[in-house]
Amino acid sequence: MEIHESINYLELPAKDLKATETFFSAVFGWKFVAYGAEYLAFTDKTIEGGFYKSDLASKVSNGAALVVFYSDNLKETQEKIVTNGGTISQEVFSFPGGSRFHFLDINGNEFAVWTKEQQ
């Protein structure tokens, strides 16, 4: 559904599109459609987007926006990320309103996962 002046689509870099599809399907249940060898579109529960072929990575230290996921169970989500080839780049920490951790996907892109509970 398109809503006037809302974020509608998200695009991220990916070195390996097939590995990206495998990782995000296994960890977050995303569905994918390939558009040629250079682009892979995804559908999530709340947003759509895509990965474009690139040797670059999206990281906060490079000035990139941080994509943050929500989880009811941080430990379970963290285990799925590591089991499927992701790397925890910042261990769980508390902040006003909950707890979160940061991870790098198999392309080196940085993401975060948060929950309402203090860990």
DSSP file (Angstrom, degrees, kcal/mol; ACC not computed):
  #  RESIDUE AA STRUCTURE BP1 BP2  ACC     N-H-->O    O-->H-N    N-H-->O    O-->H-N    TCO  KAPPA ALPHA  PHI   PSI    X-CA   Y-CA   Z-CA
    1    1 A M              0   0    0      0, 0.0     2,-0.5     0, 0.0     0, 0.0   0.000 360.0 360.0 360.0 131.2    0.0    0.0    0.0
    2    2 A E        -     0   0    0      3,-0.0     2,-0.5     2,-0.0     6,-0.1  -0.793 360.0-169.9 -92.3 128.7    1.3    3.4   -0.9
    3    3 A I    >   -     0   0    0     -2,-0.5     3,-1.8     3,-0.1     0, 0.0  -0.983  35.7 -98.6-121.0 126.1    0.9    6.1    1.6
    4    4 A H  T 3  S-     0   0    0     -2,-0.5     3,-0.1     1,-0.3    -2,-0.0  -0.114 100.5  -5.0 -47.3 126.2    1.6    9.7    0.7
    5    5 A E  T 3  S+     0   0    0      1,-0.2     2,-0.3     0, 0.0    -1,-0.3   0.738 101.9 126.2  59.5  31.1    5.1   10.9    1.8
    6    6 A S  S <  S-     0   0    0     -3,-1.8     2,-0.3     1,-0.0    -1,-0.2  -0.776  75.1 -88.1-108.8 160.2    5.9    7.7    3.7
    7    7 A I        +     0   0    0     -2,-0.3     3,-0.1     1,-0.2    -4,-0.1  -0.538  52.5 169.2 -65.7 127.7    9.0    5.5    3.3
    8    8 A N        +     0   0    0      1,-0.3    40,-0.6    -2,-0.3     2,-0.3   0.677  53.1  16.8-117.2 -26.5    8.0    3.1    0.6
    9    9 A Y  E     -a   48   0A   0     38,-0.1     2,-0.4     2,-0.0    -1,-0.3  -0.995  55.9-153.9-155.7 146.6   11.0    1.1   -0.6
   10   10 A L  E     -a   49   0A   0     38,-1.3    40,-2.4    -2,-0.3     2,-0.4  -0.989   7.6-164.7-128.8 131.3   14.5    0.4    0.7
   11   11 A E  E     +a   50   0A   0     -2,-0.4    40,-0.2    38,-0.2    30,-0.0  -0.967  10.2 179.3-121.3 136.1   17.6   -0.5   -1.4
   12   12 A L  E     -a   51   0A   0     38,-2.4    40,-2.3    -2,-0.4     2,-0.1  -0.929  28.9-108.3-132.4 152.4   20.8   -2.0   -0.1
   13   13 A P  E     -a   52   0A   0      0, 0.0     2,-0.3     0, 0.0    45,-0.2  -0.470  32.7-175.4 -77.7 153.4   24.2   -3.1   -1.5
   14   14 A A  E     -a   53   0A   0     38,-1.9    40,-2.2    -2,-0.1     3,-0.2  -0.942  24.0-165.1-151.6 128.0   25.1   -6.8   -1.8
   15   15 A K  S    S+     0   0    0     -2,-0.3     2,-0.5     1,-0.3    -1,-0.1   0.864  92.9  29.6 -74.7 -37.9   28.3   -8.5   -2.9
   16   16 A D     >  -     0   0    0      1,-0.1     4,-2.0    37,-0.0    -1,-0.3  -0.913  65.3-172.9-130.4 101.7   26.6  -11.9   -3.3
   17   17 A L  H  > S+     0   0    0     -2,-0.5     4,-2.3    -3,-0.2     5,-0.2   0.878  86.0  51.1 -66.1 -39.3   22.9  -11.8   -4.2
   18   18 A K  H  > S+     0   0    0      2,-0.2     4,-2.3     1,-0.2    -1,-0.2   0.934 112.5  46.1 -64.3 -45.9   22.3  -15.6   -3.9
   19   19 A A  H  > S+     0   0    0      1,-0.2     4,-2.6     2,-0.2    -1,-0.2   0.862 111.0  54.5 -64.3 -35.0   23.9  -15.6   -0.4
   20   20 A T  H  X S+     0   0    0     -4,-2.0     4,-2.5     2,-0.2     5,-0.3   0.924 108.3  48.3 -63.0 -45.6   21.9  -12.5    0.5
   21   21 A E  H  X S+     0   0    0     -4,-2.3     4,-1.9     1,-0.2     5,-0.2   0.920 112.8  48.3 -60.7 -44.8   18.6  -14.3   -0.5
   22   22 A T  H  X S+     0   0    0     -4,-2.3     4,-2.0     2,-0.2    -2,-0.2   0.927 113.6  47.3 -61.9 -46.3   19.6  -17.4    1.5
   23   23 A F  H  X S+     0   0    0     -4,-2.6     4,-2.6     1,-0.2     5,-0.3   0.960 116.1  40.5 -61.7 -55.7   20.5  -15.3    4.7
   24   24 A F  H  X>S+     0   0    0     -4,-2.5     4,-1.6     1,-0.2     6,-1.6   0.793 114.4  53.4 -71.9 -27.2   17.4  -13.1    4.8
   25   25 A S  H  X5S+     0   0    0     -4,-1.9     4,-1.0    -5,-0.3    -1,-0.2   0.928 114.6  41.8 -66.7 -45.1   15.0  -15.9    3.9
   26   26 A A  H  <5S+     0   0    0     -4,-2.0    -2,-0.2    -5,-0.2    -3,-0.2   0.893 124.0  35.2 -70.7 -40.9   16.4  -18.1    6.7
   27   27 A V  H  <5S+     0   0    0     -4,-2.6    -3,-0.2    -5,-0.2    -2,-0.2   0.928 136.5  13.4 -82.7 -46.8   16.6  -15.4    9.4
   28   28 A F  H  <5S-     0   0    0     -4,-1.6    -3,-0.2    -5,-0.3    -2,-0.1   0.435  94.6-117.3-115.9  -1.7   13.7  -13.1    8.7
   29   29 A G     << +     0   0    0     -4,-1.0    -4,-0.3    -5,-0.5    -3,-0.1   0.737  50.8 170.1  74.0  22.6   11.5  -15.1    6.3
   30   30 A W        -     0   0    0     -6,-1.6     2,-0.4    -9,-0.1    14,-0.2  -0.334  27.4-137.3 -67.6 150.0   11.8  -12.6    3.4
   31   31 A K  E     -B   43   0A   0     12,-1.9    12,-2.2     2,-0.0     2,-0.3  -0.861  23.1-157.8-104.9 142.9   10.5  -13.5   -0.1
   32   32 A F  E     -B   42   0A   0     -2,-0.4     2,-0.4    10,-0.2    10,-0.2  -0.897  19.9-169.8-128.1 152.1   12.6  -12.6   -3.1
   33   33 A V  E     -B   41   0A   0      8,-2.1     8,-2.8    -2,-0.3     2,-0.3  -0.979  22.9-138.6-135.5 125.2   12.3  -12.0   -6.9
   34   34 A A  E     -B   40   0A   0     -2,-0.4     2,-0.5     6,-0.2     6,-0.2  -0.669  11.2-167.3 -84.3 136.2   15.4  -11.7   -9.0
   35   35 A Y        -     0   0    0      4,-2.6     3,-0.4    -2,-0.3     4,-0.3  -0.750  65.2 -51.8-119.6  79.9   15.4   -9.1  -11.7
   36   36 A G  S    S-     0   0    0     -2,-0.5     3,-0.4     1,-0.2    -1,-0.3  -0.306  86.5 -56.5  80.5-170.3   18.5  -10.1  -13.7
   37   37 A A  S    S+     0   0    0      1,-0.2   -20,-0.2    -3,-0.1    -1,-0.2   0.520 131.6  50.7 -84.3  -6.9   21.9  -10.8  -12.4
   38   38 A E  S    S+     0   0    0     -3,-0.4    15,-2.4     1,-0.1     2,-0.4   0.455 104.8  49.4-113.2  -3.2   22.3   -7.4  -10.7
   39   39 A Y  E     - C   0  52A   0     -3,-0.4    -4,-2.6    -4,-0.3     2,-0.4  -0.997  47.8-175.7-147.8 138.7   19.1   -6.9   -8.6
   40   40 A L  E     -BC  34  51A   0     11,-2.3    11,-2.7    -2,-0.4     2,-0.2  -0.959  15.4-155.1-135.5 112.9   17.1   -8.9   -6.1
   41   41 A A  E     -BC  33  50A   0     -8,-2.8    -8,-2.1    -2,-0.4     2,-0.3  -0.615  12.0-162.5 -88.6 147.6   13.8   -7.5   -4.8
   42   42 A F  E     -BC  32  49A   0      7,-3.2     7,-2.1    -2,-0.2     2,-0.4  -0.924  13.2-152.1-129.1 156.7   12.4   -8.5   -1.4
   43   43 A T  E     +BC  31  48A   0    -12,-2.2   -12,-1.9    -2,-0.3     5,-0.2  -0.998  18.3 178.7-125.7 127.3    9.1   -8.4    0.4
   44   44 A D        -     0   0    0      3,-2.2   -15,-0.1    -2,-0.4   -14,-0.0  -0.554  47.0 -94.1-112.6 179.7    9.0   -8.3    4.2
   45   45 A K  S    S+     0   0    0     -2,-0.2     3,-0.1     1,-0.2   -16,-0.0   0.805 121.4  17.3 -65.5 -29.6    6.0   -8.1    6.5
   46   46 A T  S    S+     0   0    0      1,-0.2     2,-0.3     0, 0.0    -1,-0.2   0.548 126.5  24.2-124.5 -11.4    6.2   -4.3    6.7
   47   47 A I        -     0   0    0    -37,-0.0    -3,-2.2     2,-0.0     2,-0.3  -0.993  57.0-139.5-154.5 155.8    8.3   -3.0    3.8
   48   48 A E  E     +aC   9  43A   0    -40,-0.6   -38,-1.3    -2,-0.3     2,-0.3  -0.829  35.4 134.7-113.6 158.3    9.5   -3.9    0.3
   49   49 A G  E     -aC  10  42A   0     -7,-2.1    -7,-3.2    -2,-0.3     2,-0.3  -0.925  32.4-123.4-172.6-162.9   13.0   -3.3   -1.1
   50   50 A G  E     -aC  11  41A   0    -40,-2.4   -38,-2.4    -9,-0.3     2,-0.4  -0.988  10.7-126.1-159.4 164.9   15.9   -4.7   -3.0
   51   51 A F  E     -aC  12  40A   0    -11,-2.7   -11,-2.3    -2,-0.3     2,-0.4  -0.979  23.2-158.1-116.8 130.5   19.5   -5.5   -3.1
   52   52 A Y  E     -aC  13  39A   0    -40,-2.3   -38,-1.9    -2,-0.4   -13,-0.2  -0.859  32.5 -97.6-108.1 145.7   21.7   -4.2   -5.9
   53   53 A K  E     +a   14   0A   0    -15,-2.4     2,-0.3    -2,-0.4   -38,-0.2  -0.426  64.5 140.4 -63.7 123.4   25.0   -5.8   -6.9
   54   54 A S        -     0   0    0    -40,-2.2   -38,-0.0    -2,-0.2   -42,-0.0  -0.970  55.9-140.4-163.5 147.5   27.9   -3.8   -5.2
   55   55 A D  S    S+     0   0    0     -2,-0.3     2,-0.1   -40,-0.1   -40,-0.1   0.457  81.7  93.1 -87.5  -3.0   31.2   -4.3   -3.5
   56   56 A L        -     0   0    0    -42,-0.1     2,-0.3   -41,-0.0    -2,-0.1  -0.439  64.8-145.8 -85.7 163.2   30.3   -1.6   -1.0
   57   57 A A        -     0   0    0     -2,-0.1     2,-0.7    51,-0.1    52,-0.1  -0.964  14.7-122.4-130.4 149.4   28.6   -2.1    2.4
   58   58 A S        +     0   0    0     -2,-0.3    52,-3.5   -45,-0.2     2,-0.3  -0.819  44.0 159.6 -93.8 111.0   26.1    0.0    4.3
   59   59 A K    > > -     0   0    0     -2,-0.7     5,-2.1    50,-0.2     3,-1.4  -0.982  48.4-130.1-135.1 145.5   27.5    0.9    7.7
   60   60 A V  G > 5S+     0   0    0     -2,-0.3     3,-2.1     1,-0.3    -1,-0.1   0.867 109.3  62.5 -58.6 -37.4   26.8    3.6   10.3
   61   61 A S  G 3 5S+     0   0    0      1,-0.3    -1,-0.3     2,-0.1    -3,-0.0   0.712 102.9  50.7 -64.1 -19.2   30.5    4.4   10.5
   62   62 A N  G < 5S-     0   0    0     -3,-1.4    -1,-0.3     2,-0.0    -2,-0.2   0.339 128.7 -98.1 -96.5   4.4   30.3    5.4    6.8
   63   63 A G  T < 5S+     0   0    0     -3,-2.1    -3,-0.2     1,-0.3    -2,-0.1   0.546  74.7 147.5  92.6   8.2   27.3    7.6    7.3
   64   64 A A      < -     0   0    0     -5,-2.1    -1,-0.3     1,-0.1     2,-0.1  -0.368  54.2-103.2 -74.9 154.8   24.6    5.1    6.3
   65   65 A A        -     0   0    0     -2,-0.1     2,-0.6     1,-0.1    -1,-0.1  -0.474  36.3-121.4 -69.7 149.7   21.2    5.0    7.8
   66   66 A L        -     0   0    0     -2,-0.1     2,-0.5    -6,-0.1    45,-0.1  -0.865  15.4-148.4 -99.7 121.2   20.7    2.1   10.2
   67   67 A V  E     -d  111   0B   0     43,-0.6    45,-2.0    -2,-0.6     2,-0.5  -0.787  18.9-161.5 -86.6 125.4   17.9   -0.3    9.4
   68   68 A V  E     -d  112   0B   0     -2,-0.5    45,-0.2    43,-0.2     2,-0.2  -0.944   5.3-159.8-118.5 125.6   16.5   -1.6   12.7
   69   69 A F  E     -d  113   0B   0     43,-3.2    45,-2.5    -2,-0.5     2,-0.4  -0.627  14.2-132.6 -93.6 156.2   14.4   -4.8   13.1
   70   70 A Y  E     -d  114   0B   0     -2,-0.2     2,-0.3    43,-0.2    45,-0.2  -0.892  24.6-177.7-106.6 144.3   12.1   -5.6   16.1
   71   71 A S        -     0   0    0     43,-2.4     3,-0.3    -2,-0.4    45,-0.2  -0.999  31.2-151.8-139.9 141.4   12.2   -9.0   17.8
   72   72 A D  S    S+     0   0    0     -2,-0.3     2,-0.3     1,-0.3    -1,-0.1   0.677 100.4  34.3 -76.8 -18.9   10.2  -10.5   20.7
   73   73 A N     >  -     0   0    0      1,-0.1     4,-2.2    41,-0.1    -1,-0.3  -0.811  64.7-174.5-142.6  95.1   13.3  -12.6   21.5
   74   74 A L  H  > S+     0   0    0     -2,-0.3     4,-2.9    -3,-0.3     5,-0.2   0.893  86.4  53.0 -57.9 -43.9   16.7  -11.0   21.0
   75   75 A K  H  > S+     0   0    0      1,-0.2     4,-2.3     2,-0.2    -1,-0.2   0.920 110.1  47.4 -61.4 -44.7   18.6  -14.2   21.9
   76   76 A E  H  > S+     0   0    0      2,-0.2     4,-2.0     1,-0.2    -1,-0.2   0.921 114.5  46.2 -62.5 -45.2   16.7  -16.3   19.4
   77   77 A T  H  X S+     0   0    0     -4,-2.2     4,-2.1     1,-0.2    -2,-0.2   0.908 111.4  52.4 -64.7 -41.8   17.1  -13.7   16.6
   78   78 A Q  H  X S+     0   0    0     -4,-2.9     4,-2.3    -5,-0.2    -2,-0.2   0.906 108.6  50.7 -60.2 -43.0   20.8  -13.4   17.4
   79   79 A E  H  X S+     0   0    0     -4,-2.3     4,-2.7     1,-0.2    -1,-0.2   0.896 109.2  50.5 -63.8 -40.7   21.3  -17.1   17.2
   80   80 A K  H  X S+     0   0    0     -4,-2.0     4,-1.5     2,-0.2     6,-0.2   0.893 109.9  51.4 -64.0 -39.2   19.5  -17.3   13.8
   81   81 A I  H  <>S+     0   0    0     -4,-2.1     5,-2.9     2,-0.2    -2,-0.2   0.951 114.5  41.4 -62.1 -50.1   21.8  -14.5   12.5
   82   82 A V  H ><5S+     0   0    0     -4,-2.3     3,-1.8     1,-0.2    -2,-0.2   0.913 112.0  54.9 -66.3 -43.9   25.0  -16.2   13.6
   83   83 A T  H 3<5S+     0   0    0     -4,-2.7    -1,-0.2     1,-0.3    -2,-0.2   0.822 109.7  48.9 -57.8 -32.4   23.8  -19.7   12.4
   84   84 A N  T 3<5S-     0   0    0     -4,-1.5    -1,-0.3    -5,-0.2    -2,-0.2   0.205 130.5 -87.6 -99.0  15.5   23.2  -18.3    8.9
   85   85 A G  T < 5S+     0   0    0     -3,-1.8    -3,-0.2     1,-0.3    -2,-0.1   0.435  82.7 131.2 101.4  -0.1   26.5  -16.5    8.5
   86   86 A G      < -     0   0    0     -5,-2.9     2,-0.4    -6,-0.2    -1,-0.3  -0.357  47.2-134.6 -79.5 167.3   25.9  -13.1   10.1
   87   87 A T  E     -E  104   0B   0     17,-2.4    17,-3.0    -2,-0.1     2,-0.7  -0.983  10.6-128.5-126.1 132.4   28.3  -11.5   12.6
   88   88 A I  E     +E  103   0B   0     -2,-0.4    15,-0.3    15,-0.2     3,-0.2  -0.708  28.1 177.0 -77.7 117.8   27.3   -9.7   15.8
   89   89 A S  E    S+     0   0B   0     13,-1.4     2,-0.3    -2,-0.7    14,-0.2   0.659  71.3  24.0 -98.8 -19.6   29.1   -6.4   15.7
   90   90 A Q  E    S-E  102   0B   0     12,-1.7    12,-2.0     3,-0.0    -1,-0.3  -0.910  83.9-130.4-147.1 118.2   27.8   -4.9   18.9
   91   91 A E  E     -     0   0B   0     -2,-0.3     9,-0.1    10,-0.2    11,-0.1  -0.071  48.6 -65.3 -62.4 166.6   26.6   -7.1   21.8
   92   92 A V  E     +     0   0B   0      9,-0.1     2,-0.3     7,-0.1     9,-0.2  -0.258  61.4 174.5 -56.5 133.3   23.2   -6.5   23.4
   93   93 A F  E     -E  100   0B   0      7,-2.5     7,-2.3    -3,-0.1     2,-0.2  -0.976  27.3-116.8-140.3 154.5   23.0   -3.2   25.3
   94   94 A S  E     +E   99   0B   0     -2,-0.3     5,-0.3     5,-0.2    24,-0.1  -0.611  31.8 169.8 -90.4 150.4   20.2   -1.3   27.1
   95   95 A F  E >   -E   98   0B   0      3,-2.9     3,-2.6    -2,-0.2     2,-0.2  -0.945  52.7 -67.3-147.5 163.8   18.8    2.0   26.1
   96   96 A P  T 3  S+     0   0    0      0, 0.0     3,-0.1     0, 0.0     0, 0.0  -0.383 126.2  21.8 -57.2 118.7   15.7    4.0   27.2
   97   97 A G  T 3  S-     0   0    0     -2,-0.2     2,-0.3     1,-0.1    -3,-0.0   0.323 130.0 -42.4 106.1  -7.7   12.8    1.9   25.9
   98   98 A G  E <   -E   95   0B   0     -3,-2.6    -3,-2.9    16,-0.0     2,-0.3  -0.996  68.2 -66.1 158.3-150.6   14.5   -1.5   25.6
   99   99 A S  E     +EF  94 115B   0     16,-2.0    16,-2.4    -2,-0.3     2,-0.3  -0.949  38.7 173.1-140.3 157.0   17.6   -3.3   24.4
  100  100 A R  E     -EF  93 114B   0     -7,-2.3    -7,-2.5    -2,-0.3     2,-0.3  -0.985  15.7-154.9-157.4 167.1   19.3   -4.0   21.1
  101  101 A F  E     - F   0 113B   0     12,-1.9    12,-2.5    -2,-0.3     2,-0.3  -0.944  18.0-130.6-138.6 162.6   22.3   -5.4   19.3
  102  102 A H  E     -EF  90 112B   0    -12,-2.0   -12,-1.7    -2,-0.3   -13,-1.4  -0.865  24.3-178.7-113.2 150.1   24.0   -4.7   16.0
  103  103 A F  E     -EF  88 111B   0      8,-2.5     8,-2.7    -2,-0.3     2,-0.5  -0.968  23.6-131.8-143.0 160.9   25.0   -7.2   13.3
  104  104 A L  E     -EF  87 110B   0    -17,-3.0   -17,-2.4    -2,-0.3     6,-0.2  -0.948  24.4-139.5-109.8 131.9   26.6   -7.4    9.9
  105  105 A D    >   -     0   0    0      4,-2.3     3,-1.7    -2,-0.5   -18,-0.1  -0.123  43.7 -81.7 -76.0-174.5   24.9   -9.5    7.2
  106  106 A I  T 3  S+     0   0    0      1,-0.3    -1,-0.1     2,-0.1   -86,-0.1   0.616 132.6  53.0 -68.6 -11.1   27.0  -11.7    4.9
  107  107 A N  T 3  S-     0   0    0      2,-0.1    -1,-0.3   -94,-0.1     3,-0.1   0.503 120.4-105.7 -96.3  -7.9   27.7   -8.6    2.7
  108  108 A G  S <  S+     0   0    0     -3,-1.7     2,-0.2     1,-0.3    -2,-0.1   0.498  70.1 148.2  91.9   5.1   29.0   -6.5    5.7
  109  109 A N        -     0   0    0    -96,-0.1    -4,-2.3   -52,-0.1     2,-0.4  -0.549  44.9-127.8 -73.0 137.8   25.9   -4.3    5.8
  110  110 A E  E     + F   0 104B   0    -52,-3.5   -43,-0.6    -2,-0.2     2,-0.3  -0.729  35.6 163.0 -92.6 134.9   25.1   -3.2    9.4
  111  111 A F  E     -dF  67 103B   0     -8,-2.7    -8,-2.5    -2,-0.4     2,-0.3  -0.863  22.0-142.6-135.6 169.5   21.7   -3.7   10.9
  112  112 A A  E     -dF  68 102B   0    -45,-2.0   -43,-3.2    -2,-0.3     2,-0.4  -0.949   2.3-156.0-133.1 158.0   20.3   -3.6   14.5
  113  113 A V  E     -dF  69 101B   0    -12,-2.5   -12,-1.9    -2,-0.3     2,-0.3  -1.000  17.9-176.1-132.3 132.0   17.6   -5.6   16.3
  114  114 A W  E     -dF  70 100B   0    -45,-2.5   -43,-2.4    -2,-0.4     2,-0.3  -0.854  11.3-169.7-127.2 163.0   15.7   -4.2   19.3
  115  115 A T  E     - F   0  99B   0    -16,-2.4   -16,-2.0    -2,-0.3   -43,-0.1  -0.946  32.7-119.1-142.3 162.9   13.2   -5.4   21.8
  116  116 A K  S    S+     0   0    0     -2,-0.3     2,-0.1   -18,-0.2   -19,-0.1   0.770  87.4  86.7 -75.1 -27.0   11.1   -3.6   24.5
  117  117 A E  S    S-     0   0    0    -19,-0.1     2,-0.4   -18,-0.1    -2,-0.2  -0.458  82.5-118.8 -78.1 146.3   12.6   -5.5   27.4
  118  118 A Q              0   0    0     -2,-0.1   -19,-0.1   -20,-0.1   -24,-0.1  -0.705 360.0 360.0 -78.0 131.8   15.8   -4.4   29.2
  119  119 A Q              0   0    0     -2,-0.4    -1,-0.1   -21,-0.1   -20,-0.1   0.388 360.0 360.0-100.8 360.0   18.4   -7.2   28.8
